C-alpha cells in the first residue's frame, strides 16, 4: 500500500488529485471546529468536559467527527446524505419509476443522484431543527449544569439562523464529497466518512489511558491498539473473501464471426451487505431511547423505565442481544433487496450464459439463492460479532464505544481498501512497464 502511494506521488496527475483530496479533507476538518452563530462555545466545552458522549447522539456524532456535540457549522456531517442514499436505494425496489431509472444507465443514475441531493437537503432541515430544539431544551447534555444555556439567545431569529447555517454546512459537505469524486481520487463521500471516524481515534485512546490505573494507563492503551490491529486484520480477511460462481457463455456464430465462448464468474462476497445492517440496527435501537429522553421524567411509566434500564445502555446483555439479532436480520433483508437471483438468471439466459451443471432459467435462480443464503449466514454472524466485541471490551472504560466500535472499524477498513484499489487502478492506466517487459 505504501508503495502504491509513493508511486502515485511520483505521477504528476495523481499527485495533483491526492493533494486536492487532502486540501478538501483539511477544509472539512477546519469546518468541524467553527461554532454555529448563536452557540455559547464556552458552555459547550463545559458540557463536553462534564459529561460523556450521549448514547443517543453518539452515532451521529461519530459520523460528524465530533462536530455534532460541539454544535459547529458541520454538526450534521455526512449523515443526511447517507440516510438519503439508503432511503433511495430501498425505494428503488418498491417504486417502479425509480427501478426503471436505475436500468437506464448513466442518465438514470444521474437523475437518482439528483433526487438524493434534494432528499438530503430536506433531511438536513429536519435534523438541524431537531438538534437545535434539543440543545435549547438542554436535552443534548442532560447531566450538564449549563446544558440549558448552550444557546443563550433563544429567539426565533437565532434558531432559524442556526438551522439555515447547519443545513448549508451539510450541503457544503455533500458538495465537497462530489468534488473529491470528480476531481480527486474518487469515493468522495466515503473518504469524508473515513476522515470523520479516524479523527475520533486519538481522543478515544487517550480517554482509555486516563480512565485506567493499570500500568499508568499505558497497558490498556497498548492492549486496545493490539486488539484493534487484530480486528482490522480479521475485517480485511473477511471483506476480501468471496464465493466465485463460474459462468460459461456459449459460442454464437453471427455471419462469419464467432462470438462468446468465454468463461467468467459471479463474485458473491461473504459480507454482501457491507456496513449497512450495523447502521440500520444502531438507528433502530436509538428510537426507544429517543422516546424515553423526551418523555416527562417525573411521570415515566413502567415501560419507559424498562426501556431506560435495558435498551439505552450499550453494555446491558438485553441491549447486546437485540443489537446482534437486528444486525443478522438486516443483513438478510438488505441482501435480499440488493441482489435479485431471478434477474441475474434472466440476464445470463438472455446472453447465452449458464452455470456448468445447472440448467438456465429457474434452476439457476434457485441455485444462486441457495448459495447466497449459505454465505450470508457467516457474513451476518461476522457483522454481529464485530459490532459486539468492542462494546464488551470497552464496557469498563469511560469512552465513546461507537468511535472504536464495529461500525467504525468496518467503514475505516472498507474505505481504505477501496481507496487503495482506486489508486492502483489509476496507476495501471499510466504505467505499462510491467506489460512490456
N, C-alpha and C positions, 0 to 999 in steps of 0.2 A: 504494500500500500504506500509506504514512504517513497519507494522507487517511482511509483506512478505519479505522485505529487511532484517529485524532483524533475521528472521528465516533462511534466505539464508546465512547470515554471520556466523550463528552457525553451518552450514553444511560445513564440510571441502572441499568437492569437489566444491560446489557452491561458497564458499569463494575464492578459487583459480581462478575460472572463472571470478568472479567480479573484483578481484584485477588485473588480466591480462587485462581485458577490460579497467579498469581505467588507467593502465600503457600505453596502446596504445593511449587512449584519451589524456593523458598528452604529449606523444611524438608528437601527431598530432597538439596540440596547440603550442608546442615549435617550430615545423617546420613552423608554420604560422607566426612566428616573425623573421625568419632567412632571411636576404635580399639576393636576387639573385646577384651573382657576376656581376659587371658592372653597378650596380644601385647606384646612389648617395642617400644614406639614408637620408642625411640632407635635400636635395632638396625635397624629397618625403614627409618628415614630414612638411616642409614649405607649400607645396601644400595642404596637408590634412588639415592644420590649416587655410589656406586662403580661401579654397573653401569647399562647402558642397559636399556630395556624389553625383557623377554624376548619373542622372536618367538613362542614357543609360547602365551603368555598375552596377547599384545598386543591381539587382537581382543576378548576378554572384558574386558580392562582398559579398552578404548575404550568399550564399551557401559556400563561401570560408572562412567565419568567419572574414571578413575584410582583408584577405591576398591579394586580387587582387589589391586594390589601394595602398598597401604597396609594391607591386612587390616582394613578397617573393618567396621562392622555392616552396611553396604550393599555389601559386597565383591562379592556375586553380581550386583548390579544388576538389570536387566530381562531378562537373558539367559535365565533359566529359563522365564519366560513366553513369550519369543519362540520358544524351542525347542519348548515345549509347543504353541503355536499352530500352528507349522509341521507338527509331527507329527500333530496332529488334522486339519489341512487335507489332509495326504496320506492319512491313514487314511479320510477321508470318501469317497475314491474307491474304496478297497479293501473296506471293511466296509459291507455293505448297510444295517445298522441305523443307522449314522451318516449315510448318504446319505438314508435316509428321514426322520431327524430334521431334516436340513437343509431338506427340502422341506415341513416342517410349519409354516414361517413363524416367527413370533416365539417361540412356545413351544419349538419345536425348537432355535432358535438359543440360547435361554436354557439349555437342557439341555447343549448342546455347550460353552457358556461355562463351565458348572459343571464339566464333565469337564476342560476346560482348566485350571481352577484346581487341581483335585486332582492332575493330572499335573504342574503347576508346583511344587507342594509336594514331590512325590516327587523331581523333578529337582533341586530346591533342596537336599534332604538329600544326594543323591548328589554334587552339585557341591561343597557345603560340606565333605563328608567328604574328597573328593579334594584340595581346596585346602589343608585343614588338614594332611592327610598329606604333601602336597608341601612345605608350609612346615616341618613337623617334620624332614623328611629333608634340608632345605637345598637342594632342587632348584628352589625358587621363585626363588632368586638363586644360581645355581650358581657364579658367579665372585666372590661376596662373601666377605670374610674372616670375617664374623659371620653368614653365611647360615644356619648350623645352630643359631644362638642366638636366632632370632626368637621362638620360643616357649620361654622358659626352663623353665617347669614343664610337662613332657610327660606328666603323669599322665592317666589315663583320664577323671577328673572334669573336668579342664581342657579336654580335647579334646571331650568331649560338650557342655560348656557353650558352646564356640566354635561347634560345629556347630548347636546349637539357636538361638543368637543370630543366626548368619548366615542360617539358614532363616527365622527370624522377620523379619529385615530384608528378605529377598526377598518375603515375604508382605505386609509393610507397603508396599513399593514397588508391588506389584500393587494393593493397596487404594487407594493414592494415585492411581494411574492411573485407576482406576474412578471415584474422586471427581471428578477433572477431567472425565471423560466425562459424568458425571451432573449435576454442579453447576457445572462450569466451562465452557470454550468448546468442549469435545469433543476427541476424539482424544487421550485422556489418556496412553496408553502411548507413542504417537508423540512427544508433547511431552516426556516424560521421556527418551526416547532422544535427541531433539534436544538437550536440556539436557546430557546426559552427554557427547555428542560435542563440542558447542560449548565445553564447559568445558576441553577439552584444546587448543584452538586457540592461546590466548596462550602457553602453555608451549612448544608445538612451534615457534612462530615465534621465540621468544626463543632456543631451542636452535639454530635455524638461524643466527641472528645471531651467537651466540657461537662456533659451530663454523667460521666463515669469517673470514679476514683481509682479504677484498676490500672496500675502502672502509670498513674498520672493522666489517664485518659488515652494514652497512646496505644495500649494493647487493643481495646475495642476499635480504635480508629483504623489501625492496620488490618484488624480482623475483618472489618466491614469491607475494606478495599479488596482484600484477598477473596472474600466471598463474592463480591461484585464481579471480579475478573472471571471467577469460575462460572457465574451465571451468564456472563457475556459470551464465554466460550460455548456454553450449552445452547444459548439462543442462536448463535451463529450456526452451530451444527444442525439444529432443527430447522431454522429458516431456510437453509440451503438444501434440505432434504426434499426429495420429490419422487413420485412414482411415475415412471415414464411408460405410457401405454403405446406400443408400436402401432403404426398405421401404414398400410401399403396402398398405393394408388395404382390402379390398373392402367395398362398401356392402351392408348387410343390412337387410331390412325385417322388423321384429318388431311385428306388429299394424299400427297406422297410423304408427309412428315408424320413422325410418331411423337405423341405427347404422353406425359405421365410415366408410369413405371418407376416412380421414386418411392423411397421409404423415409418416413419421418416418425414423430412420436407426439403424443399429447402429454405435456408435463402437468401433473397434479401435485401441488405442494402439500406437504403434511399439514402445515398451518395455512390452509387456503383462505381463511377469514382474516388473517393478519391481526391487528390490534383492536379491530372494531368491536368484537364481543366484550373485551375488557372495558372499553369506553361505555358501551351500552349498559353493562351491568353496574358500573360505578354511577352512571347518571340515574338509573332506575332506583338504586338504593338511596340516593340523595332526596328522593321525593318525600318519603315519610319523615326524614329529618327536617326537611323544609316546612312541612305541615306542622310539626311539633314546635319548631322555632318561632313561628308566627302565631301560635296559639297562646291564650292567656295563661301564664304560669300559675296563677292563683286558682284557676278553675280547670286544671287538667284532669281529664277522665282517666279511667283505668287503662284504656287502650293507648292513650298518649304517654302515660308513664311506662307502659310496657315497651313502646317504641323507643322511648328515651333510654331505657335500660339495655335493650338488646339490639337495636338496629341503628344506633347512632355511633357508638364507639366501635372502631375498627378492630379492636383486639378481643371482642367477645366471640365465643365459639359459634353462637347462632348467626351472628353477622357474617363470619367467615364461611359457614356452611351455605348460607343464602347466596353469598357472593360467588362461591365456587359453582353452585348449581346454575345460577344465572349465566355465568360465563359459558358453561357447557351447552346450555340451551341456545344462547345467542350464536354460538359457533355453528351449530347445525342450522339454525334459522338463516344466518347470513349466507352460508354456503349454498343453501337451497334456493335463494333468490338471486345469487350472482352466477351460478353455474347451472345451466339447463341441459341435462343429458339428452333430452329429446331433440333440442335444437342442434346440438353438436352432431348427433347421429344423422339428422336430416341433411346437414351441410356436407358431411362426409359422403353420404349416399349420392347427393347431387353431383359431386365432383369425382365420383368413382373411387372413393376411398373405403377401406374396410380394415377391421382389426383381424389379424390372422387367427383363424379358428373360430371367429364369431360372425354370424350372418349379419348382413347390413339391415338397417331399419330398427325395428323394435328390440330385437335381441341385443343390438349394440347399445341402445339406450339403457336397457336393463343392466348390462354388464358395467357400463360407466357409472350408473347409480350405485351398484354393488361395491365397486372399487372406491368410489368417493365416500361412501358411508364407512367403509373399513378404515380409511386413512384419516377421516375426520375425528373418529374416536380418540386416537392417540394425540391428534392435534389439539382437540378441545381440553383433554386432561392436562396436556403440557401447558396450555394457556392458564388453566386454573391453578396449577402448581406454581408457575412463575409469578402469578399475581399474589398467591398466599404466602409464599416463603418469606419475602421481605416484610410483610405485615407481622408475621410471627417473630421474625428475628429482631425487628426494630420495636417490638411492643414495649420493651423496658426502657427505651430511650425517649426523651422529651424532644421529639423531632417530627417533621412532616414526613409521614411514611410514603406519601404519594410521590415525593421527589425522587426517591430511590426505590420505588415500587416496581411491580411488574409492567405497568403501562409505560413508565419512563424508559425502562431498560429495553423493552420491545421496540419502542419508537426510535430511541437513540441508535441501537444496533441496526435496525432495518434501514433507517435513513443513511447511516454510514455506509452500509453495503451498497445501497443504490447509488450513492454519490460516487463511490469508487468505481462502480461499473460504468457510470456516465463518463467519468474522466478517462477510463481505459478505452471505451469505445471511441471517444473523440481522438485519443492518441493514435489508435489503429487507423483512423482515417487520414492521419497526417504523416505517419511513419511506416514505410514499406520495406525497411531493410530486411526484416525477418522473412518476407516473402521472396526477396530477390536473391538471397544467399543460397 
